[in-house]
């Protein structure tokens, strides 16, 4: 009884923390609305690379939608003028050209007056840019474009592979296709946002610790491991509270799969209700100067995320290949009845798989939230790419998920060479269909006789 009580309380505490945290996050974001105007003079450094410089002392006027002036601010030494806003509404931003430094004028195509509709506030801060001088844009060669897209694809592929491993292992050990796995990815990103941006105020007394500030906000280096732990807890709750009970009662896989669809819809709408529909950035490492590595432009944050993802995936592969738990997991994936007959506690292995899958999905969500932004449907947007990855690699194969997820991420980014960026996920879904038609066992899967 105490164990069951503890498990129930764990799920209840997680739910309350999410509800209270997201509600306060939504209110905080609505009260922190602002317009950030930056003025830059377009220049190049000694190596010929773009090196835009801030322009200080330029007057920026903010007016409402009817043109009534609300405030005017001069840009600071960073070339920035920040306007706090009381609420979302229509605004007009105007640069006073007479206040530009002598010899400078707005570049061709830069509009003096810019209108900002209320529905354009997808984040708490709306950024408006003005440029002086001649345009520094240069035509990118085909080779440079391919190199840049390949770098982007490697990062996306590694994140997809990390998120897909748990989805593939759950399918391999239970036969269940979990359509709520995308929400497990979103859960990790939202938990990191709760810790990193909203903060847990009652932990303010821990502000003396190096990674927690006085408002109870965790730096992302600490928030990410906690998000992984909460992702593992969500996976545990799914298996203990729902799917483990259904397995013991002999409920069929089709019924369980339909339940995951309903669970996905329920969680997505819960996230929308608590977090809101706008995407929001994490607090740390959001604004970084890109560095040039040959023809590729990449931020230090992206380099670290790519390297960490690769290290974690190698660690997962080694765990599956070399440890007793990994061998037991592969045995359950191959034949659950035979594994049970040899003395393996299959229910324990399945529960660990759910927890590990939840932790990896949560970390993938944190990494995705750092490279993009956090939103209530970010995981569901990746779900079919994950399905494409595990189908390409081999259903139920963890190593297939690693290979397939990586290849799909690479393919998605390179697809923009031939299709518009809005349709870049479409070729990946075409690959999914072709694999199912031509080689349904995938790259690393084994053909099986049915019947």
N, C-alpha and C positions, 0 to 999 in steps of 0.2 A: 504493500500500500504506500509506504513512504516513497518508493521509487516512482510509482505512477504519479503520485502527487507532485514530486519534483519535476517530472517530465511535463506534466500539465502546466505547472507554474512557469517553466521555461518558455513554453510556447506563448503563454499569456503575457509574460514580461516582454518578449520580443515584439508582440503585436502592439502593446501599449507604447513601447519605446518608439516604434515606427510611427504610430498615430500621433503622439505628442510631438515628436521631433519634426515630422513633415508639416504638421499644422503650424508650428512655430516658424519653420523654414519658409512656408508660403507667406506668412504675415511679415516676416523680416524682409523677404525679397520685395514685397509690394511697397514697403515703407522705405526701401533703399533705392528706388528708381532714380536714374540720373541720365543725363546726356553728356557724353565726353567728346569734346571737339579738339582735334589735333591739327596743327598746321606744320607742314614739312616742306623744306626746300630740297628739291631733287638734285642730288650730286652723285659723283662716283669717287671711289678711293683710288689709291695709287695703282692697285691691281685692275682697275676698271670695273669693279663690282659696285652695284647700287649702294649708296651710303647717304640716305636722306637725313638731313639735319633739322632739328627743331627751330621754329621761328617764334621768338618771344615778342611780347608787347603788341600783339595784334588784337584788336577789339572784336569780340564776337557778341552778337545780340540774339537773345532768345525771346521769341514772341509766341503768343497763343495762336490757335487756328484762325482767329479773326484778324490777326496782325497786330494786336495790342502788345506793346513791349512789356516784358516781364522782368528782364534782367540783362545787364551787359557786363562782360568780364574780359580782361586782357589775358592772353595766353602767358603762362609762366615760363621759366627757363627751359622746361621740357617741351614747350610749344603746345601745352594742353590748357584748356579751359573746361572746368567741370561744373555742370549745372544740376544741382539737386532738384528733384521733381516731387510734387505732392501726390500725383496720381498719373495713371496712364491717360493721355489725351492727345489731341492733335497739336503739334508744335511746329514752329518755323525757326530755323537757325540761319543767321545772316552774318557774313564776314564783311567788315567795313574795310573796303579796299584802300582807303586813304591812310590807314594805319599800318600798311605793309612797309617794311624797311625800304629805304631808297634803292632803286635799281631792281626791285623785285616786283613781280606781277604774277597773278594766278596763271597756272599752266593751261594750255588749250584743253577744253573739255571740262574744266572744273567750274561748277556753277556756284555763284555767289550766294544765292538763296536756296536753301534745301528744306523741303517739307518732310516732316516725320509723322506719319499717321499713327494713331494709337495702337493699331494691330501690328505694328512693326517692332514692338518691344518683345522680342523673343527671349531676351535675357534682361537682367535688372539694369544693365548699363548699355545704352545705345551709343555707338561710336560713329562720329562723323569726321571725315578727313578732308582737308584742303591741301592742295599741292601748289607750290610755286616752281618756276623754272621750267626747263624743257623736259619732256618725258624721258625716263631712263629705261623704259621697257625695251627689251631686246628679244628678237625672235629666237625661240629655242629650237635647236636642231633636232632632227628626228632621233638621233642617238641620245642626246641629252634628255629628251622627253621619255624615251624608253627606260633610261637609267633611273630617272626620278620616279616613274610609275612602278618600276621594279622594287625600288626601296620602299615605297608606300605599300606595295603588295606583300613584301616580306613581313612588314610589321602587322598588317591586317591578317595575313595567313597564320602567323604565330598566335595571335589573339584568338582567332577562330579555332585553331587546333587545341588551344588550352580549354576553350569552352566546350569543344566537341568531345573531348575524352570522356567526361562524365556521362554525356548523353549516350555515347557508344557503349560504355561499360554497363550502364543501366539496362540497355537493350540486350547486351550479351548475357548478363546474369539473370535477367527476369523475363526477357522477351517483350518488355513494355516499351512502346514508342511514346516518349514523354513530351507532349506538346507544351508543357509548362516549363520546360527547361530554359526558354528565353526569359521567363520571369525570374528564374534563379539568377541569371546574369544581371537583370535589372536590379534585383534585390541587393546584390553586392555593391553596385554603383550607388544606389540610394543610401545604403548604410554608410558608405564612405563619405557621402555628402553630408549625412546627418552628423557624423563625428567631426568632419573637417571644416564644414562651413557653419552649420547651425550650432553645434557644440552641445555638450551636456552640462548645463549650468551648475548642477549640484556637484560636479567634479572640479569646480573652480578652485577648491582648496588644494588641488594637486598642481596648481600653476607653477610651482617651483620646479617641477620636472621639466627636462629639456624639450620634450615633444608635446607638452600640453600647456596652453596659455591660460591666463587668468579667467577667461570666459568658458573654460572647459572645452575648448576646441583642440582637436587632435591634429598634429601635422600629418600629412598624407603618409609619411613613413611609418607612423603608428596606426593611422586609420585603416590602411590596407590590410595588415594582419588581423585587426579586429573584424573587418568586413569579411575576411576569409572564414574566421571562426563563426560569425553569424550565418554565413552561407552554409557551412557544415551543419550548424544547428537547424537551419531550414530543411536541408536534405534529411537530417535525422527525423524531424517532425513529419515530413512527408511520408517516410517509410513507417515510422512508429504509429502515426495517427491515422494513416489512410491505406497505403498500398500493402504494408505488411499484414494488416488485418484482412484485406481483401484476398491476399494470397492464401492465408490460412483458411478462409471460408470457401476457397475454390472458385472465386469469381473469375470469369474468363477475361482474357487479355483485351478483347474488343471492348468490353464494358469498361475496363480500366483505362484504355486509351481515350474513350469518349469522356471519361471523368477528367483526364488531364486537359482536354480541350476546355471543359467547363472551368477547371481550376485556373487555366491560363487567362480566360476572359475575366474571371472573378478578381484575380490578383492585379491584372492590368488596370481594371477600373478602380480598384482600391488604391493603386499607386497614383492614378490620375486624380482621384478625389483628394488624397492627402498631399500630394506633391505639386499638383497643378499641371497644366499642359505645356508650359514653357520649358525649354531646355536651359540649364544653368551650369556654369563652370565650377569646377572645384577651386579651392582657394590657392593652392600651391602650384607653382610651375606652369601657370597658364600663359603668361606673357614672356616669351624667351626669344632671343635673337638667334636666327638660324645661322648655322655655320656651313661653309662650302667644303664638301669632300669630293673633289673632282667635279663631275657634272651634277652631283646630287646636293640639294639643299636640305638640311635636316637640323632639328633642334636637339640640344643635349638631352632633353626629356625623352624624345623619341628614341635616341640611341640607347638610353638606359632601359626603357621599356622593352625594346627589341632584345637586348642582351639578357635581361631578367627572364623574359618569356622563353628564350632559347634554353637557358639554364634550367628553368623549372620543368620544361618538357623533357629534357634529357634526364632529369632526376626522376620524373614519372616513369619514363621508359626503363630506367635502371631498376626502379622499385618493382615494376611488373615482371622484370626478367630475372632478378637476382634474389629477391626476398621471399620468405615463406608465404607472406600475405599475398604478394604478387603472383606467385605460382598457384596459390589456392584460388585467387580471383580468375586466373586464366583457366583453371580446371573447371570452375563453376560455369564460366562462359562457354567452354567446349561441351560439357555434358553435366547438367546439374544433378541428375539422378546418380550417375557414376561417381561424381564428387562426393555426394552424400553417403554413398555406399562405402567409400574409402575412409570415412571418418571425418570429413571436413564439415564444420558447422556452417552450412550454406546460408542460413538466415543471418548469422553474424557477418559473413562475408558480404552479403547483399546490403546489409545496413551500413557497413563501412564504405561500400561503393557509393551509396547514396550520399554519405557525408563527404567523401572525397570529391565526388562530382559537384556537389554544392559549393565546396570550397574553391575548386578550380573555376567554376562558372562565376563565382563572386569576384575572384581576382581578375578574371577576364573582363568583367564589367567595370572594375576599378580602372584597369588600363585603358579600356575603351572610353570611359568617362574623362580620362586625362587627355587623350588624344583628340576627342571630339568634345561633347558636353553631356551632362547627365540629363536624361529624360525618362518619362514613365514608360515609353515603348521601345527603348533602345535595344533591349534584349530580343523582343519579338521581331524587330527588324532584321536581326541576325539569324533567327531560328532556321529559316529555309536555307540559308547559306551553310549552317551547321549540318542540316540534313544532307545537303549536296556533298559536303565534305566527307561525312561518314559513309555515304553511299558510294562515293568514288573510291574511298580507301578500303571499304569492306565493312558491311554491317556487323556490329558486335565486336569488331577488332579494335582494340585501343591503339595499336600501332597504325592501323589503317586510318583511324581518325586523325592521328598526328600528321600523316602524309597527305590525306585528302583535304583536311582543313587548310593546311599550308598551301596546297596547290590551288584550291578554290580562291583563297585570299589573293594570291598572285594573279590568278586569271581575271578576277573581278576588276582589279586596278588596271591591268593591261587592256581590258576590254574597252576602256575609254579611248583607245587609239582608233577604234572603228565605229563605236556607238556613242551617243551623247551620254554625259556623265549621269543624267537622271535615269538612264536605262542600263547602267553598268552591271546590275545584279541579274539582268535577264539572261545573258549568255551562261551564267553559272547554273541557272535553272534548266537551260537547254542541255547542258552537260549532264545534269541529274537525270533527265529523261533519256538521253542517249545511253548512259551507263546502265540504267534499268532495262533498256531494250537489248543492248548488245553484250553487256557483261554484268549481270545483276549481282554477282558475288563481289564486284569491286576489284581494285588492284591487288590487295593482299588477302582478300577473302578466298575461300575454297568452295568450289562448286559442290553442291550436295544433291543427292537423289531424293526426290520426294515421292512418297507413295509406296 
